[in-house]
Amino acid sequence: MPRDVPLPTGLKSPTRLAQLGELALPFDMLRYGLGGYHLFGAPRGDGRPIALLPGYGASELSMRPLEAWLRHLGYHVRDWGMGRNQGRVAADVERLAAQAADWVKADRAPLTLIGWSLGGVIARETARGYPHLVRAIVTMGTPIIGGPKYTALAQRFAGRDFDAIEREIHARNLKGLTQPLTVIYSDRDGIVGPDIAVDIYNAHARNIKVDSTHLGLGINPRVWRIVADTLAET
């Protein structure tokens, strides 16, 4: 059952320091290369179908490293097949659901959805609207609370009623989700603040903090290991 929580207050956008920290991605990539030990002994996959959903402004290419890793483990991985994520959440949910219905019919098994940033929003809303299509959900740096209001990209949505969007998202979140939920977030995230990247609505959600920039979440070996362990457990 979803928790009956009030509309959160006191939420903050990423700090300026965290936003500047996203420029450290090249250094993080070197650091991640030294963190490969996280991947040793990762559980093998069972061939289940997985779909990867990119973040706002990104395409399937951003998910290729994670896709290759999951294929290596033995999972049946697809990208979402819709090109660059343009931020049209409602339309993308319907498009993904239509595609997922075909995949589920062909595979005879529901999908596990892994979404990065806004891709996680689309994953959650697809699971909410079409629960029979989705087995489990993993999100990485996803703005679960408040929408664009508390992100570093808020200025791109100038002219919108952020307060109304926040209330709408809160009401939708109160409906809850039934699938297993793994929510990965970082205090260093310079795009989506950690306050809004956690799930406070579903008691069964696992919120897991990692040390990563937002842009580094998809290539962080610690994140990859969390994903692999989660898939083995759900």
C-alpha positions as a printed NumPy array, in Angstrom:
array([[  0.   ,   0.   ,   0.   ],
       [  1.234,   3.526,  -0.779],
       [  1.999,   5.827,   2.099],
       [ -0.431,   8.699,   2.662],
       [  2.174,  11.458,   2.839],
       [  1.552,  15.211,   2.656],
       [  2.907,  17.323,  -0.16 ],
       [  6.634,  17.578,   0.637],
       [  7.983,  20.995,   1.591],
       [ 11.442,  22.493,   1.879],
       [ 12.745,  20.748,  -1.21 ],
       [ 15.781,  22.224,  -2.924],
       [ 17.304,  22.209,  -6.365],
       [ 20.886,  20.948,  -6.761],
       [ 23.433,  23.303,  -5.274],
       [ 25.631,  25.394,  -7.547],
       [ 28.594,  23.345,  -6.379],
       [ 26.853,  20.121,  -7.373],
       [ 25.969,  21.573, -10.767],
       [ 29.586,  22.546, -11.354],
       [ 30.559,  19.074, -10.207],
       [ 28.954,  17.609, -13.33 ],
       [ 31.953,  19.015, -15.214],
       [ 34.065,  16.472, -13.369],
       [ 32.635,  13.623, -15.446],
       [ 35.955,  12.948, -17.258],
       [ 37.701,  12.529, -13.903],
       [ 34.858,  10.347, -12.644],
       [ 35.284,   8.129, -15.689],
       [ 38.899,   7.534, -14.715],
       [ 37.851,   6.859, -11.129],
       [ 35.146,   4.465, -12.26 ],
       [ 37.753,   2.553, -14.227],
       [ 39.501,   1.851, -10.935],
       [ 36.206,   0.777,  -9.386],
       [ 35.766,  -2.245, -11.605],
       [ 36.235,  -4.529,  -8.594],
       [ 32.563,  -3.846,  -7.803],
       [ 31.684,  -6.004, -10.79 ],
       [ 33.627,  -9.104,  -9.758],
       [ 31.263, -11.92 ,  -8.866],
       [ 28.116, -10.146, -10.12 ],
       [ 25.242, -12.649, -10.34 ],
       [ 24.492, -14.045, -13.773],
       [ 21.237, -13.15 , -15.502],
       [ 18.285, -15.407, -16.161],
       [ 17.484, -14.107, -19.646],
       [ 14.534, -12.001, -18.57 ],
       [ 13.518,  -9.085, -20.837],
       [ 14.761,  -5.634, -19.836],
       [ 14.131,  -2.245, -21.45 ],
       [ 16.442,   0.744, -20.916],
       [ 15.014,   4.275, -20.934],
       [ 17.332,   7.284, -21.422],
       [ 17.123,  10.62 , -19.658],
       [ 15.888,  13.969, -20.933],
       [ 17.737,  15.058, -24.065],
       [ 19.56 ,  11.735, -24.346],
       [ 19.112,   8.873, -26.785],
       [ 19.644,   5.134, -26.653],
       [ 23.39 ,   5.724, -27.073],
       [ 23.629,   6.929, -23.476],
       [ 22.468,   3.498, -22.297],
       [ 24.849,   1.435, -24.452],
       [ 27.489,   0.771, -21.731],
       [ 24.874,  -0.498, -19.27 ],
       [ 23.186,  -2.45 , -22.057],
       [ 26.457,  -4.2  , -22.924],
       [ 27.063,  -5.075, -19.262],
       [ 23.589,  -6.549, -18.812],
       [ 23.861,  -8.526, -22.029],
       [ 27.189,  -9.866, -20.782],
       [ 25.445, -11.073, -17.629],
       [ 22.873, -12.913, -19.714],
       [ 19.819, -10.658, -19.852],
       [ 17.642, -10.005, -22.902],
       [ 18.069,  -6.236, -23.181],
       [ 16.3  ,  -3.781, -25.484],
       [ 16.577,  -0.024, -25.783],
       [ 13.323,   1.886, -25.799],
       [ 13.477,   2.427, -29.577],
       [ 12.095,   5.98 , -29.547],
       [ 15.242,   8.012, -30.137],
       [ 16.072,  11.092, -28.107],
       [ 13.977,  11.695, -25.003],
       [ 12.198,  14.967, -25.72 ],
       [ 10.431,  15.199, -22.371],
       [  6.948,  14.315, -23.632],
       [  6.179,  12.03 , -20.726],
       [  2.487,  11.326, -21.326],
       [  2.982,  10.612, -25.023],
       [  6.094,   8.525, -24.385],
       [  4.303,   6.42 , -21.794],
       [  1.645,   5.532, -24.342],
       [  4.221,   4.801, -27.042],
       [  6.304,   2.684, -24.71 ],
       [  3.26 ,   0.786, -23.448],
       [  2.229,  -0.063, -27.013],
       [  5.738,  -1.303, -27.791],
       [  5.993,  -3.122, -24.466],
       [  2.74 ,  -4.966, -25.148],
       [  4.303,  -6.446, -28.285],
       [  7.502,  -7.357, -26.428],
       [  5.621,  -8.98 , -23.563],
       [  3.531, -10.998, -26.002],
       [  6.641, -12.153, -27.865],
       [  8.663, -12.908, -24.719],
       [  5.738, -14.245, -22.684],
       [  7.097, -12.306, -19.731],
       [  6.699,  -8.774, -18.338],
       [  9.515,  -6.267, -18.631],
       [ 11.922,  -4.92 , -16.089],
       [ 12.28 ,  -1.197, -16.796],
       [ 15.511,   0.644, -15.999],
       [ 15.241,   4.41 , -16.399],
       [ 17.868,   7.103, -16.081],
       [ 16.649,  10.527, -14.948],
       [ 13.425,  11.364, -16.843],
       [ 13.513,   7.857, -18.268],
       [ 12.745,   6.691, -14.75 ],
       [  9.617,   8.861, -14.665],
       [  8.435,   7.225, -17.884],
       [  9.222,   3.805, -16.418],
       [  7.219,   4.523, -13.273],
       [  4.225,   5.928, -15.118],
       [  4.199,   3.035, -17.573],
       [  4.204,   0.632, -14.637],
       [  1.424,   2.606, -12.95 ],
       [ -0.806,   2.69 , -16.001],
       [  0.012,  -0.758, -17.374],
       [  1.043,  -2.905, -14.401],
       [  0.641,  -6.18 , -16.296],
       [  3.495,  -5.165, -18.613],
       [  6.087,  -4.395, -15.928],
       [  7.809,  -6.83 , -13.591],
       [ 10.098,  -4.407, -11.723],
       [ 11.497,  -0.869, -11.909],
       [ 14.968,   0.558, -11.357],
       [ 15.514,   4.313, -11.509],
       [ 18.773,   6.275, -11.52 ],
       [ 18.726,   9.953, -10.586],
       [ 15.023,  10.257, -11.373],
       [ 12.974,  13.322, -10.323],
       [ 10.264,  11.412,  -8.464],
       [  8.985,  14.388,  -6.461],
       [  8.055,  17.82 ,  -7.79 ],
       [  8.823,  17.448, -11.487],
       [ 11.18 ,  19.969, -13.139],
       [ 10.734,  22.527, -10.349],
       [ 13.686,  21.27 ,  -8.311],
       [ 16.044,  20.344, -11.131],
       [ 18.886,  22.262, -12.727],
       [ 16.88 ,  22.275, -15.982],
       [ 13.913,  24.211, -14.613],
       [ 14.7  ,  27.236, -16.765],
       [ 14.046,  25.172, -19.886],
       [ 10.425,  24.882, -18.806],
       [  9.914,  28.604, -18.182],
       [  6.303,  29.709, -18.317],
       [  4.859,  26.518, -16.864],
       [  2.984,  26.42 , -13.579],
       [  5.535,  24.503, -11.51 ],
       [  3.334,  24.472,  -8.418],
       [  0.457,  22.884, -10.33 ],
       [  2.8  ,  20.311, -11.847],
       [  4.168,  19.512,  -8.393],
       [  0.662,  18.933,  -7.004],
       [ -0.291,  16.778,  -9.982],
       [  2.81 ,  14.594,  -9.601],
       [  2.204,  14.269,  -5.864],
       [ -1.374,  13.106,  -6.454],
       [ -0.175,  10.58 ,  -9.008],
       [  2.514,   9.281,  -6.66 ],
       [ -0.082,   8.757,  -3.938],
       [ -1.667,   6.058,  -6.124],
       [  1.372,   3.918,  -5.459],
       [  3.141,   1.223,  -7.424],
       [  2.931,  -2.529,  -6.919],
       [  6.153,  -3.624,  -8.63 ],
       [  9.51 ,  -3.972,  -6.863],
       [ 11.198,  -0.551,  -6.839],
       [ 14.896,   0.205,  -6.62 ],
       [ 15.687,   3.914,  -6.483],
       [ 19.314,   4.965,  -6.984],
       [ 20.287,   8.533,  -6.122],
       [ 23.337,  10.63 ,  -5.266],
       [ 24.038,  13.609,  -3.026],
       [ 26.466,  14.799,  -5.729],
       [ 23.78 ,  14.888,  -8.417],
       [ 23.978,  18.292, -10.094],
       [ 20.885,  17.878, -12.269],
       [ 18.287,  16.255, -10.016],
       [ 18.596,  17.092,  -6.339],
       [ 18.744,  14.135,  -3.905],
       [ 15.663,  15.459,  -2.079],
       [ 13.461,  14.664,  -5.055],
       [ 15.191,  11.516,  -6.345],
       [ 13.981,   9.26 ,  -3.515],
       [ 10.682,   7.413,  -3.19 ],
       [  8.802,   8.453,  -0.049],
       [  5.48 ,   7.077,  -1.27 ],
       [  5.947,   3.322,  -1.552],
       [  6.932,   1.497,   1.623],
       [  8.569,  -1.314,  -0.333],
       [ 10.812,   1.015,  -2.373],
       [ 14.561,   0.604,  -1.773],
       [ 16.342,   3.965,  -1.853],
       [ 20.06 ,   3.413,  -2.384],
       [ 22.586,   6.258,  -2.254],
       [ 25.706,   6.164,  -4.406],
       [ 28.64 ,   8.498,  -4.958],
       [ 28.181,   9.805,  -8.486],
       [ 27.484,  12.781, -10.673],
       [ 24.171,  12.685, -12.518],
       [ 25.896,  12.227, -15.852],
       [ 28.015,   9.438, -14.434],
       [ 25.204,   7.261, -13.113],
       [ 24.969,   5.189, -16.28 ],
       [ 28.658,   4.235, -16.248],
       [ 29.28 ,   3.961, -12.511],
       [ 30.407,   0.395, -11.615],
       [ 28.794,   0.678,  -8.189],
       [ 25.46 ,   1.464,  -9.894],
       [ 25.954,  -1.437, -12.292],
       [ 26.525,  -3.824,  -9.389],
       [ 23.403,  -2.564,  -7.613],
       [ 21.428,  -3.169, -10.801],
       [ 22.865,  -6.667, -11.205],
       [ 22.145,  -7.595,  -7.572],
       [ 18.647,  -6.129,  -7.801],
       [ 17.828,  -8.128, -10.913],
       [ 19.017, -11.297,  -9.213],
       [ 16.713, -10.613,  -6.255],
       [ 13.501,  -9.601,  -8.056]])
